[in-house]
Amino acid sequence: MPIASDVDCAGGSGNGPAYVQGPVRVIGTDVYGLDHDNDGVGCEQRD
């Protein structure tokens, strides 16, 4: 069940309304689109 209408990575370009500080483990369907490289970890720091 979603915790908000949208969750984005803190410090990114997303507009919320909720934010998460990563990295976070993504289990099941990535409903918020946090795991851009599909490795099971969302909000990873990108170089």
Backbone as CSV, one residue per row, in Angstrom:
resi,resn,N_x,N_y,N_z,CA_x,CA_y,CA_z,C_x,C_y,C_z
1,MET,0.839,-1.180,0.000,0.000,0.000,0.000,0.883,1.242,0.000
2,PRO,0.626,2.187,-0.867,1.431,3.415,-0.933,1.337,4.228,0.357
3,ILE,2.447,4.881,0.716,2.444,5.745,1.890,2.102,7.187,1.538
4,ALA,2.175,7.527,0.258,1.850,8.875,-0.218,1.526,8.761,-1.704
5,SER,0.972,9.823,-2.264,0.656,9.790,-3.686,1.919,9.683,-4.540
6,ASP,3.057,10.187,-4.024,4.339,10.062,-4.705,5.443,10.186,-3.669
7,VAL,6.491,9.411,-3.845,7.679,9.484,-3.000,8.866,9.669,-3.928
8,ASP,9.722,10.625,-3.615,10.909,10.897,-4.415,12.148,10.819,-3.532
9,CYS,13.302,10.684,-4.166,14.562,10.661,-3.443,14.881,12.070,-2.941
10,ALA,15.240,12.163,-1.670,15.620,13.456,-1.094,16.821,14.019,-1.843
11,GLY,16.792,15.300,-2.120,17.895,15.947,-2.815,17.848,15.798,-4.323
12,GLY,16.858,15.089,-4.843,16.720,14.915,-6.288,15.821,15.976,-6.889
13,SER,15.383,15.737,-8.099,14.562,16.723,-8.803,13.068,16.470,-8.651
14,GLY,12.687,15.445,-7.876,11.275,15.123,-7.698,10.539,16.173,-6.884
15,ASN,9.210,16.182,-7.034,8.396,17.211,-6.381,7.536,16.671,-5.241
16,GLY,7.866,15.477,-4.720,7.167,14.932,-3.547,5.725,14.574,-3.811
17,PRO,4.896,14.548,-2.818,4.946,15.257,-1.544,5.792,14.593,-0.466
18,ALA,6.253,13.358,-0.644,7.072,12.687,0.360,8.456,12.414,-0.218
19,TYR,9.449,12.386,0.664,10.829,12.161,0.246,11.463,11.103,1.139
20,VAL,12.408,10.332,0.574,13.134,9.324,1.324,14.622,9.536,1.099
21,GLN,15.394,9.397,2.180,16.850,9.484,2.091,17.365,8.088,1.808
22,GLY,18.130,7.919,0.746,18.586,6.592,0.366,19.994,6.311,0.812
23,PRO,20.480,5.134,0.511,19.828,4.130,-0.325,18.733,3.365,0.423
24,VAL,17.737,2.895,-0.331,16.641,2.104,0.219,16.470,0.843,-0.621
25,ARG,16.075,-0.256,0.036,15.820,-1.511,-0.683,14.435,-1.430,-1.317
26,VAL,14.345,-1.739,-2.601,13.070,-1.753,-3.317,12.632,-3.202,-3.455
27,ILE,11.483,-3.539,-2.863,10.962,-4.897,-2.882,9.676,-4.910,-3.692
28,GLY,9.559,-5.841,-4.619,8.361,-5.913,-5.448,8.385,-4.852,-6.535
29,THR,7.208,-4.377,-6.894,7.081,-3.377,-7.949,7.576,-2.027,-7.456
30,ASP,8.375,-1.363,-8.254,8.930,-0.045,-7.915,7.898,1.031,-8.258
31,VAL,6.836,1.117,-7.449,5.714,2.010,-7.766,6.104,3.484,-7.791
32,TYR,7.164,3.850,-7.086,7.581,5.258,-7.050,8.725,5.571,-8.013
33,GLY,9.256,4.572,-8.709,10.338,4.804,-9.670,11.630,5.248,-9.006
34,LEU,11.960,4.658,-7.860,13.173,5.051,-7.133,14.406,4.276,-7.582
35,ASP,14.219,3.103,-8.187,15.323,2.213,-8.578,15.546,2.307,-10.079
36,HIS,16.255,3.336,-10.502,16.411,3.612,-11.932,17.235,2.569,-12.683
37,ASP,18.139,1.867,-11.973,18.938,0.860,-12.676,18.476,-0.572,-12.378
38,ASN,17.324,-0.707,-11.714,16.694,-2.015,-11.468,17.605,-3.017,-10.760
39,ASP,18.412,-2.543,-9.799,19.278,-3.458,-9.042,18.728,-3.759,-7.648
40,GLY,17.508,-3.292,-7.355,16.895,-3.553,-6.056,17.217,-2.509,-4.997
41,VAL,17.995,-1.496,-5.369,18.353,-0.422,-4.441,17.943,0.902,-5.061
42,GLY,17.126,1.668,-4.327,16.671,2.964,-4.821,17.385,4.106,-4.138
43,CYS,17.351,5.248,-4.765,17.943,6.485,-4.248,19.434,6.340,-3.987
44,GLU,20.104,5.606,-4.864,21.561,5.495,-4.771,22.188,6.802,-5.212
45,GLN,23.315,7.104,-4.615,24.031,8.309,-5.033,24.603,8.076,-6.427
46,ARG,24.351,8.991,-7.313,24.864,8.868,-8.691,26.073,9.765,-8.854
47,ASP,27.055,9.276,-9.602,28.268,10.080,-9.864,28.068,10.912,-11.092
